[in-house]
Amino acid sequence: MPTQRDHLIGLLLGAEEDWPTAFEALARRLGVLSTPDGAQHRVRTERVTIEPFNLRDQPRQDLCIDRLAYWYYHPREWLKKAALLDDVYLLNSPFTFQSMEKHSAYCALLRLGMKVPDTVLVPYKNPIDNARWAYTSSKYNKQFDLAAIADDMGYPLFMKPFDGGGWRGVSRVRDREELMRTYDQSGEMLMHLQESIDFDVFARALTIGPETKVMKFRPDEPMHNRYEVSHDFLSPAAGQEAITISQTVNAFFRWEFNSCEMLVTGETIHPIDYANACPDVAVTSLHYYFPWAMTALLRWSTFCVVTDRLAKTQVDTAPWFAVADNEDLDYGAKLEAYQRLADDHFETERYQEFCATTLAHVDEMAFEYVCSTEFKTMLVSTIHQTYPPHEWERFEAHFGGLLTLWIEDTARAHRG
């Protein structure tokens, strides 16, 4: 009699309905999974509720996809307890949330030799809410000339919060007047002043486990039009570097579901934003790329629970810094070494074999789902929740057309 095991994936959600609905629909279609050892596995999902919990409570979930705890502290503490006491696998780990503040990620990638734009951390414009601020500020805050710093860096510049999030507070400053006005408006936000890079392409990479999709991104467009459907817009070398940078930052910080933004000039890649506790996976943003995101998330989550993958919640800088500090390695050799470390962390070879055998049916299953009435109902419902009624027809045609293009491309690729 073969061993039978059930695995429960929890979804810790905020206001999202589209991708959880799609993820749940795909998970229901997985059926019974067989592994080479003869065992049979079933994967179920449930949405995690927020309620009082005893620290000795045993959670039902084997893995939790977290989209809430970055800003909601109660579920964050539940996740910490579930990981420390019960070995629940987390996407992402709250133990490195501090690094989700862009500042830590900048520092790490600078140490690893990446081409991060010149960046300065500027003290608060307004006092923080702390009774000791006045004394500390008067005694220790050193006077500085922000205009002189900016002049030395060279205009234009970007001023943006050190912790980022949804493009909040990001401003492009072209001269001293704009600089001072933007700084005055920053209030209690702690800001970075960052060099502006002339670029050919803005690339955004979404990484889930060892899978990465590098997409052409147009940040000045409205959200529904930012991801351009464009293939091979980077050279093979630049495309691989973008993948390596994205997977390096994830493996380094133990993140498993993250997006990375990069400015590409010729063959040179400047990473500018690569720490997102809740990367955008909305169908009204990703459209054409949404089916890939859902299947990658399903594959990685299933792999983790079925293979009893052990979570690594803490950062181990030593192997990464050993590569970074090796003067015998040039930049290209370091990238290759970082990719090997990332592959080791994510068990890429084992994962690929698992996908080719146990999950070989997932792509066909996803294709059938995207072609289904169930998917169209989810898409239309999302459009109606997102846009005013007078725009429904327009966006149903817009997103319907992009997903029809995905269906046609996928069918063509399958034929040969």
HELIX and SHEET records of a PDB file:
HELIX    1   1 ASP A   18  ARG A   29  1                                  12    
HELIX    2   2 TYR A   73  ASP A   86  1                                  14    
HELIX    3   3 PRO A   94  THR A   96  5                                   3    
HELIX    4   4 PHE A   97  MET A  100  1                                   4    
HELIX    5   5 LYS A  102  ARG A  111  1                                  10    
HELIX    6   6 TRP A  133  TYR A  140  1                                   8    
HELIX    7   7 LEU A  146  MET A  153  1                                   8    
HELIX    8   8 ARG A  176  GLN A  185  1                                  10    
HELIX    9   9 MET A  223  ASN A  225  5                                   3    
HELIX   10  10 PRO A  236  PHE A  253  1                                  18    
HELIX   11  11 VAL A  283  LEU A  286  1                                   4    
HELIX   12  12 HIS A  287  TYR A  289  5                                   3    
HELIX   13  13 PHE A  290  VAL A  306  1                                  17    
HELIX   14  14 ALA A  318  ALA A  324  1                                   7    
HELIX   15  15 TYR A  331  PHE A  346  1                                  16    
HELIX   16  16 THR A  348  THR A  357  1                                  10    
HELIX   17  17 VAL A  362  VAL A  370  1                                   9    
HELIX   18  18 THR A  373  THR A  386  1                                  14    
HELIX   19  19 PRO A  389  GLU A  391  5                                   3    
HELIX   20  20 TRP A  392  ARG A  415  1                                  24    
SHEET    1   A 5 LEU A  33  SER A  34  0                                        
SHEET    2   A 5 GLN A  40  ARG A  47 -1                                        
SHEET    3   A 5 GLN A   4  LEU A  12  1                                        
SHEET    4   A 5 LEU A  63  ASP A  66  1                                        
SHEET    5   A 5 TYR A  89  LEU A  91  1                                        
SHEET    1   B 4 THR A 119  VAL A 122  0                                        
SHEET    2   B 4 MET A 191  GLU A 195 -1                                        
SHEET    3   B 4 LEU A 157  PRO A 161 -1                                        
SHEET    4   B 4 SER A 171  VAL A 173 -1                                        
SHEET    1   C 5 TYR A 227  GLU A 228  0                                        
SHEET    2   C 5 GLU A 211  PHE A 217 -1                                        
SHEET    3   C 5 VAL A 201  ILE A 208 -1                                        
SHEET    4   C 5 PHE A 257  THR A 265 -1                                        
SHEET    5   C 5 THR A 268  ASP A 273 -1                                        
END                                                                             
